[in-house]
């Protein structure tokens, strides 16, 4: 969830790639694999609600192919929006599903490798 309403122009800027600062002040062109405005965030994550929703905001669904340190937060800040809430719903092909915040589910190594495409 980001502060204020994201315009189509800003969404297009994020889609095309936006420069962010990474390690040692180096600039990196952060380009998501996919980004979209989400009108019903609870369809993706039951915990997708926030007390600050009474203020102007936008929920975004961002898919990355690689992640730099705090990349999503830096991307939306470079687009003049502040990241208020960040919820990971999947990682490397592993869907978190109904896993609750703070919960841990151990995966068998073979299953994990199959889900993430890692060859042993």
Residue, then its C-alpha position, 0 to 999 in steps of 0.5 A: x500500500x502506498x500513500x496517495x493515489x497512483x496515476x496512470x503516468x506514475x504507473x507507466x513510469x514504474x513499469x518502464x523502469x525507475x532509477x534507484x540508489x543501491x550499494x555505494x550510491x550506485x544507480x540501478x534501473x529498477x524495472x518490475x516484471x509486472x505491476x498493477x493497481x489492485x482494487x480488492x487487495x483482500x483477494x490476494x492476501x487476507x491481511x491486506x488491510x490497514x488503519x491508514x486506508x481512510x487516507x488517500x492510498x493505492x494498493x499495488x501488486x508488484x512482481x520482481x525477477x530480482x530484488x535489490x535491498x529495499x527495492x520496492x520501497x525505493x521504487x515507489x519513493x522515487x515515483x513520489x509515493x511512500x510505501x506504507x505497507x509491504x506484504x510478500x505473497x510469494x517468493x521464487x515460485x513458492x506461494x505463501x497462501x494462508x500462511x499467517x504473519x509470524x508462522x513458519x512452514x518447513x518444506x522438504x528440500x526436494x519439494x522446495x527445489x522443484x517449486x523454485x526451479x533449483x537443480x541439485 
